[in-house]
Amino acid sequence: MKKLPILIFSVLALPLSAVEINTQALKACSFVENDFQRLQCYDQVIAGKELTTTKKGKAAKSQVNVPEHSAAPAPVKSKSVETAPKKAEDNFGLEHRKVEKQGDEITSVVTNVKKHPHGELIVTLENGHIWQQIGNDRFILKEGETVVISRGMFNSFIMKVEGRNRGIKVKRK
């Protein structure tokens, strides 16, 4: 019996304790490129603090002033420490390293083939990629052959020699 009035009071008090969130500041945070800085931006907006940007360890406060009648907020750009590769093809197979996803397959010429001590192939391609075979299935590959590496299921990659149906699973080194 005593629980019912407490429950009713808490349900009625919920709208009174709600804090209004600045949605335009949240939109401005979505333009921050660095993942960590974007998360900090979201945390500051939710906590009701003013937005700050960090530059080499020093905190420089900057208030995001977005007029309410404007359609899109001004983007907040941050410089990333990583250097982006020049071609989109250079990122292929590096999803596990937090790189943006690109196309579904690449084609290149084999420049070097080595065998790992356990029998897996280590293949160097003309474009500079190094791929290692997963498992030790028998697969014949020679220098100068053209290979096609395509996406498989569950973020896996399959290497096939152009003109052959057989392929092996590989990972990018």
C-alpha positions, 0 to 999 in steps of 0.5 A, a space after each residue: 500500500 505504501 509503495 503505490 503513492 511512491 510509484 505515482 509520485 516518481 512517475 509524475 516527477 519524471 517530466 519535471 527532472 528532464 533536461 533539454 538537450 541541444 540537438 544542434 550541438 549534437 549535430 555539430 559533434 557528428 562532424 568531428 572526424 577523430 572517434 575519441 574527440 567525437 565521443 568527448 564532444 557527445 559526452 560534453 553535450 549530454 552533460 550540459 557543458 560547453 563544447 571544447 576542442 583539444 589541441 596538443 594537450 591544451 584545452 581551448 574552449 570554443 562555444 558552438 554558436 549555431 543560430 536556431 533558424 539555420 538548417 545545418 550546423 557548422 562542421 567541427 573538424 579535427 586533425 587526425 594523427 593517422 595519415 590517410 592512404 592516397 588510394 581507396 584500394 590501399 585500405 582494402 582488408 584493413 577493416 579490423 584496423 578501423 579503416 573505412 570500408 571500400 570496394 568489394 574486390 581488388 585485382 593485382 599481380 603477384 610479385 612474391 610468394 613465400 611459405 610460412 613455416 606451417 605451410 601457409 602462403 604469404 603473398 606480396 602483390 604489385 600494389 604493396 599489399 601483403 596477404 597471408 593464407 588462413 589454414 594450410 590448404 594446398 594452393 599453387 600460386 606463382 609470381 606474375 599471376 593475376 589474383 582477385 581478392 574478394 570479400 567473403 562472409 563474416 568479414 573474410 577475404 578469398 583469394 583466387 587466381 584469375 581464370 581459376 575457380 578454386 580459392 583460399 581464405 586470406 587475411 591482410 598483414 
